[in-house]
Amino acid sequence: MSFIYDKKDAEILARLRVNSNQSMSALAEDLSIPRTTLQERISRLISFGVIKRFTILQDYSKLGKGVTAFILISFQSSAGTSQKEASRELAQIPDIYEVHIISGDWDILVKARGESIESIGQLVMDKIRNIKGVERTLTCASFLTLKEEL
């Protein structure tokens, strides 16, 4: 069975991105479709892997993690480990929220959160730079987040 994606699926996904906690009845009414049809479509989106999970969007500043930084990492391929393995190890560090293997002058991009610039610095110096294969880093603090999606 192949997956067919249409305008109504796009509308459902857009509404769920804004508020996945909305009741099925209210969402079905907003979209002008029967609740059972909505449930079937969402189930189909889940079964085809379009919807991977339902989650929450946290206010990290209220949780003591108000500083966001992006850390560019240069990987040393002669270190005896792979770039993927180093990236997997980075992904296990609690204050790291995203890890991307990228193209260009840098090899890995990490999104981290902390309570202060100093805590981000400690994360870089004490954890990130101690991972086998990490050659050098460049840390960029975020001043303001205008859009962020999960």
Legacy VTK file of the C-alpha trace (Angstrom):
# vtk DataFile Version 3.0
C-alpha trace
ASCII
DATASET POLYDATA
POINTS 150 float
0.000 0.000 0.000
1.458 3.375 -0.965
1.045 6.605 0.914
-1.052 9.334 -0.706
-0.763 12.766 0.898
-3.406 15.388 0.157
-4.442 18.912 1.139
-6.594 17.675 4.039
-3.621 15.742 5.480
-1.551 18.927 5.241
-4.260 20.842 7.128
-4.392 18.171 9.830
-0.623 18.251 10.284
-0.580 22.058 10.394
-3.263 22.109 13.120
-1.533 19.372 15.127
1.785 21.285 14.961
0.070 24.283 16.550
-1.779 22.277 19.207
-1.666 18.494 19.321
-3.611 18.562 22.586
-6.815 19.802 20.943
-9.680 17.315 21.218
-10.514 15.218 18.161
-14.053 16.593 18.161
-12.909 20.235 18.177
-10.257 19.576 15.522
-12.745 17.707 13.309
-15.195 20.585 13.627
-12.487 23.160 12.752
-11.547 21.111 9.669
-15.179 20.410 8.703
-14.729 16.639 8.598
-16.296 13.866 10.688
-14.382 12.892 13.845
-14.039 9.266 12.690
-12.557 10.430 9.369
-10.069 12.598 11.265
-9.078 9.682 13.508
-8.619 7.413 10.465
-6.441 9.998 8.729
-4.287 10.531 11.826
-3.935 6.766 12.261
-2.852 6.501 8.612
-0.310 9.316 9.067
1.077 7.465 12.091
1.177 4.071 10.350
3.110 5.508 7.382
5.584 7.213 9.720
4.596 10.758 8.749
3.707 11.438 12.382
6.552 9.979 14.418
5.291 10.971 17.854
3.202 13.458 19.775
5.180 15.643 22.142
5.240 18.968 23.972
7.011 22.273 23.450
8.700 23.321 26.668
9.596 26.797 27.903
13.233 26.047 28.699
13.804 29.368 30.458
11.230 28.338 33.078
13.144 25.078 33.525
16.486 26.791 34.173
17.822 26.224 30.641
17.267 29.690 29.161
20.507 29.895 27.170
20.628 28.231 23.747
23.871 27.767 21.832
24.827 26.191 18.545
28.189 24.464 18.538
30.055 23.728 15.332
32.443 20.790 15.617
35.370 19.855 13.433
35.903 16.101 13.374
39.338 14.503 13.110
38.892 11.391 10.986
42.260 9.914 12.051
41.059 9.659 15.673
40.155 5.963 15.431
36.379 6.481 15.553
33.749 7.392 13.002
31.962 10.683 12.678
28.657 8.868 13.214
29.932 7.250 16.412
31.159 10.591 17.776
27.761 12.099 16.869
25.943 9.293 18.681
28.080 9.946 21.757
27.279 13.668 21.573
23.575 12.831 21.363
23.788 11.063 24.743
24.855 14.225 26.611
21.835 15.533 28.582
22.092 19.260 27.685
22.473 18.550 23.959
19.134 18.695 22.163
20.089 18.224 18.512
23.033 16.697 16.655
23.442 17.085 12.892
26.196 15.813 10.596
26.636 18.654 8.119
28.530 19.655 4.989
30.931 22.555 4.634
33.877 23.718 6.727
32.487 22.074 9.874
31.419 18.458 10.320
28.855 18.401 13.135
26.318 20.955 14.391
24.997 20.654 17.939
22.178 22.547 19.654
22.691 22.839 23.398
20.833 24.463 26.271
22.084 25.596 29.638
21.411 27.880 32.554
24.166 30.329 31.566
26.920 30.999 29.038
29.299 29.610 31.670
27.392 26.317 31.833
27.500 26.074 28.030
31.253 26.712 28.221
31.639 23.909 30.758
29.634 21.601 28.514
31.957 22.372 25.593
35.213 22.145 27.569
34.397 19.239 29.878
32.205 17.017 27.717
32.176 17.855 24.010
35.916 18.396 23.587
36.618 15.142 25.434
34.805 13.035 22.847
37.166 11.064 20.666
37.447 12.690 17.239
36.409 16.212 18.270
39.221 18.389 16.961
37.899 21.908 17.563
34.669 23.756 18.283
33.023 27.091 17.613
30.181 28.114 19.935
27.497 30.618 18.901
25.031 31.789 21.565
21.483 32.554 20.478
20.235 36.035 21.409
16.584 35.426 20.534
14.541 32.562 19.084
11.864 33.701 16.671
10.739 30.273 15.452
11.408 26.807 16.753
9.715 23.564 15.796
10.122 20.091 17.108
LINES 1 151
150 0 1 2 3 4 5 6 7 8 9 10 11 12 13 14 15 16 17 18 19 20 21 22 23 24 25 26 27 28 29 30 31 32 33 34 35 36 37 38 39 40 41 42 43 44 45 46 47 48 49 50 51 52 53 54 55 56 57 58 59 60 61 62 63 64 65 66 67 68 69 70 71 72 73 74 75 76 77 78 79 80 81 82 83 84 85 86 87 88 89 90 91 92 93 94 95 96 97 98 99 100 101 102 103 104 105 106 107 108 109 110 111 112 113 114 115 116 117 118 119 120 121 122 123 124 125 126 127 128 129 130 131 132 133 134 135 136 137 138 139 140 141 142 143 144 145 146 147 148 149
